[in-house]
Amino acid sequence: MYTSTRDNYDIVSAAQAIKLGMVPAGGLFVPEKIPCFSLQEMMSLRDSTYQEIAQRVLTLFLDDYTEEEIQTSVKAAYNEKNFNHPLIAPLKHLREKTYVMELWHGPTAAFKDMALQIMPHLLSYAKKKVGEERETVILVATSGDTGKAALEGFKDVPGVRIIVFYPHKGVSKIQELQMTTTSSSNTFVVAVKGNFDDCQNAVKKVFSEREFGNELKRAGIELSSANSINWGRLLPQIVYYINAYMQLLKDGKISFGEKINFVVPTGNFGNILAAWYALQMGLPINKLICASNENKVLTDFFNTGRYDRNRGFVQTTSPSMDILISSNLERFLYEMSGHDGEKISAWMQELAENGGFRVDQSIMDAIGEVLAAGYADEIETKETIGRVFSETGYTLDTHTAVGMKVYEKYLEKTGDSALTVVDATASPFKFNNSVLQAIAGPDALIGKDEYEVLQALSEYTGQPVHPGLRDLDKKPVLHRRICTKEKVQEEIKSILNI
Ligand SMILES: *Cc1c(COP(=O)(O)O)cnc(C)c1O
C-alpha cells in the first residue's frame, strides 16, 4: 500500500496512487514498505532481459495488478518499435572504470521515455481497477523533456486528454518543435510566460483548488499528473539501475556483490531517487552522486542542510535541470527522517511560505552515507563535452556533461575507486546547438538553421541523427497557445470547453 509523505491521507493501493498522481491534500505517495531481494535473489537477475527485470520489479510494487497486466504493459513499452536499441538502456565503456548508461534510445531522445512509455498503460489499468469511468486529463509542467515524452506516451490513449505547459523561451528550439508538432486530437501544448518553476507551481495550484476540482467533476473529468511526482513515473526508473548492474556482472566487469556508483544529472530528484529505491531493494551501490547545473539548490542543500530556493533562476544549456523546487526530495526526506510525516509537512510549509527550510544533523548524516553532491557551471559543462569528445570520441549531451564533470571533481576529491556509471539522460542531438559548439568551436553554428545543425552534428560525430528528431522540419507546427502563469487555469477551461 501507499501512504502520504505528509501523513495526511488514507493509505491507498498502487492503482489508486497512480490514478491520483499526487496526494489531494498535498504530499506524495510512497510505498509503505520497500520490497527487498536477498543478494542471492538480486544476483540471479544476471541473465534476465530488461523486460524480465521490469516484470520482476513492477510485480513487487504493484501487487494489485495481475501478472498479465504488468506483462502486457512491459511488452507494449519496451520493444524495438519504441526503442532503437535491443538492450533498451545499453552501457558504453568510456574509459577506465567509467561507463555511460544511455537512457535516450526511446522515441523522444531523453530518459523520460523510460518511464513514460509504460506509465500510460499502468494508468489505464489503474482506472479500470478502481472503476473510474470519468475522463482523465493529464496536466504536465515540463522543463523541456517530460512534455514530449508524455505527449508520445499518452497520445491516442482512450479516455485521456493531455495538456503540457512549458516555459516560453525556456526550452531548446528542438524541444519546442518536438512538442508543438505533436499530431493527435487528445494532446494540447501551452507556452507559459515564465520559467519552469512558474509552470510547475501553476499546475500544482490547479491540482489543489477545490472549487475547480468540483467544477471538473461535474463535467465528468478527473485530473492526474504525469510528472515525476506520480509513483507510476518513478517506479519504472528503478529497473534500469538493476539492469545496468546485471549487464556489468554478465560482462565480467564487476564481481558478485561488488558495489558501484551511479552519477545522476538531477533536476526534480526523480531519477536519482529511483536509484536509491534500487539500493533499498538490495542492489549493491556504493554512492549516488547527485549532479546539478548552476541552479545548484540541491548541491547547496546536501552540503549545508539548508534548502534555499530564494536565489536567481539561471537559464542554462541543460534546461531540463533548471529547477529550484525539486519535488521528489520530499520523498527522500521522508525516508531519511524515518517516515516523519509531521516534520515533512512542516518543512514543505516553510518552503512554500519562506522559500526554504533546514533539516536536522541526524538526517544529514543519514544522507551522507549514501549520497554525494556537486555541480558544474556552464563553462565546465561545455569544456567537458569538448574534452571528452576529443579524448574518447564519445559525444555527451549538456546534461550528461554536467554529470561527468561532477564525477571528475568527486574522483579528484575522494579517490573513490568504485566502478561508476554515469546516466546519459539525453541524446546529444536533442541539444544540438550547445553540443556542436562545444565540440566544433564557436563558429560552428553560423549560417545554419536547427536542421542543418543536426546534420552537421551527425557528420562531425559520425553518429546518425536520433530517429525521434529526424523529420521535425517536415512536420507542421500545430500548437500555438501561449498564456501568463496567472491564466493557466483559464487556459485549461478553454481547452476543455467548460
Ligand atoms: C528530466 C531530466 C533530468 C532531470 O531528471 P530528474 O528526474 O528531474 O532529476 C536530467 N536530464 C535530462 C535530459 C532530463 O530530461
The ligand as a Tripos MOL2 file, in Angstrom:
@<TRIPOS>MOLECULE
LIG
   15    15     1     0     0
SMALL
NO_CHARGES

@<TRIPOS>ATOM
      1 C1         14.3550   15.4550  -16.6160 C.3       1 LIG1
      2 C2         15.7970   15.4480  -16.9770 C.ar      1 LIG1
      3 C3         16.7830   15.4830  -15.9820 C.ar      1 LIG1
      4 C4         16.4470   15.5940  -14.5120 C.3       1 LIG1
      5 O1         15.8520   14.4220  -14.0210 O.3       1 LIG1
      6 P1         15.0910   14.4240  -12.6240 P.3       1 LIG1
      7 O2         14.4710   13.0930  -12.5140 O.co2     1 LIG1
      8 O3         14.0750   15.5290  -12.7130 O.co2     1 LIG1
      9 O4         16.0980   14.7070  -11.5750 O.co2     1 LIG1
     10 C5         18.1090   15.4200  -16.3760 C.ar      1 LIG1
     11 N1         18.4510   15.3630  -17.6830 N.ar      1 LIG1
     12 C6         17.5320   15.3380  -18.6530 C.ar      1 LIG1
     13 C7         17.9770   15.2900  -20.0700 C.3       1 LIG1
     14 C8         16.1740   15.3700  -18.3370 C.ar      1 LIG1
     15 O5         15.2620   15.3340  -19.3210 O.3       1 LIG1
@<TRIPOS>BOND
     1     1     2 1
     2     2     3 ar
     3     2    14 ar
     4     3     4 1
     5     3    10 ar
     6     4     5 1
     7     5     6 1
     8     6     7 2
     9     6     8 1
    10     6     9 1
    11    10    11 ar
    12    11    12 ar
    13    12    13 1
    14    12    14 ar
    15    14    15 1
@<TRIPOS>SUBSTRUCTURE
     1 LIG1         1 GROUP 0 **** ****
